[in-house]
Amino acid sequence: MQKTTNYGLKKPEQTDFYNVQDFNDNADIIDQKLKENADNIVVQGEKLEKHQEEIKNINTFVHESLLYRWGFFLSAAGEPQIWYEEVVE
């Protein structure tokens, strides 16, 4: 029996008999990985919200007739970071 590369799901051969336990094992792996991914999305969203709240000292400058905003924030590791973006009106 072969297994998938990423999650090790069981891949029965054409000549194998159907085994309900193999199906259930695959379903358990898929369920676990979906839950891990969903939890990670929530954590990343919370980090993003915290990041957005920590943006400090928003300033503007003009370069070659383009208006930019810039400021400071703390990274997830607590390191100060500088950000900037073009202001599009």
C-alpha positions as CSV (number, residue, x, y, z in Angstrom):
1,M,0.0,0.0,0.0
2,Q,1.3,3.4,-0.9
3,K,0.9,6.5,1.2
4,T,0.5,10.2,0.2
5,T,3.6,12.4,0.4
6,N,2.4,15.1,2.7
7,Y,0.1,13.5,5.3
8,G,0.8,9.8,4.9
9,L,-2.8,9.0,3.9
10,K,-3.2,5.3,2.9
11,K,-3.7,4.7,-0.8
12,P,-4.9,1.2,-1.5
13,E,-3.9,-0.5,-4.6
14,Q,-6.4,-1.7,-7.2
15,T,-5.9,-5.3,-6.0
16,D,-6.3,-4.5,-2.3
17,F,-9.5,-5.3,-0.5
18,Y,-11.4,-2.3,0.9
19,N,-10.6,-1.8,4.6
20,V,-12.9,0.5,6.6
21,Q,-10.1,1.1,9.2
22,D,-7.8,2.5,6.5
23,F,-10.6,5.0,5.5
24,N,-11.2,5.9,9.2
25,D,-7.4,6.4,9.7
26,N,-7.3,8.7,6.7
27,A,-10.3,10.6,8.0
28,D,-8.7,11.1,11.4
29,I,-5.5,12.5,9.8
30,I,-7.5,14.9,7.7
31,D,-9.6,16.0,10.6
32,Q,-6.5,16.6,12.7
33,K,-4.7,18.6,10.0
34,L,-7.8,20.7,9.3
35,K,-8.1,21.6,13.0
36,E,-4.4,22.5,13.2
37,N,-4.8,24.7,10.1
38,A,-7.9,26.4,11.5
39,D,-6.2,27.0,14.9
40,N,-3.2,28.5,13.1
41,I,-5.4,30.8,11.1
42,V,-7.0,32.1,14.3
43,V,-3.5,32.6,15.9
44,Q,-2.2,34.5,12.9
45,G,-5.3,36.7,12.8
46,E,-4.8,37.5,16.5
47,K,-1.2,38.4,15.8
48,L,-2.2,40.6,12.9
49,E,-4.8,42.5,15.1
50,K,-2.1,43.0,17.8
51,H,0.3,44.3,15.2
52,Q,-2.2,46.7,13.8
53,E,-2.9,48.0,17.3
54,E,0.8,48.5,18.0
55,I,1.5,50.8,15.0
56,K,3.0,54.0,16.4
57,N,4.0,57.4,15.2
58,I,2.3,57.6,11.8
59,N,4.0,60.2,9.7
60,T,3.9,61.3,6.1
61,F,6.5,62.3,3.5
62,V,6.6,63.2,-0.2
63,H,9.0,61.7,-2.6
64,E,9.0,62.4,-6.3
65,S,5.4,63.8,-6.0
66,L,4.1,60.7,-4.3
67,L,2.7,60.8,-0.7
68,Y,3.8,58.1,1.7
69,R,2.8,57.2,5.3
70,W,5.3,55.6,7.6
71,G,5.6,54.6,11.2
72,F,6.9,52.1,13.8
73,F,5.5,48.9,15.3
74,L,6.8,46.0,17.3
75,S,7.2,42.7,15.6
76,A,5.8,39.5,17.1
77,A,9.2,39.0,18.7
78,G,9.1,42.5,20.2
79,E,11.6,44.0,17.8
80,P,10.9,47.5,16.5
81,Q,10.0,47.6,12.8
82,I,9.5,50.4,10.3
83,W,6.7,50.3,7.8
84,Y,5.7,52.6,4.9
85,E,3.2,52.7,2.1
86,E,2.2,54.9,-0.7
87,V,-1.0,56.9,0.0
88,V,-3.4,56.4,-2.9
89,E,-6.3,58.9,-2.9
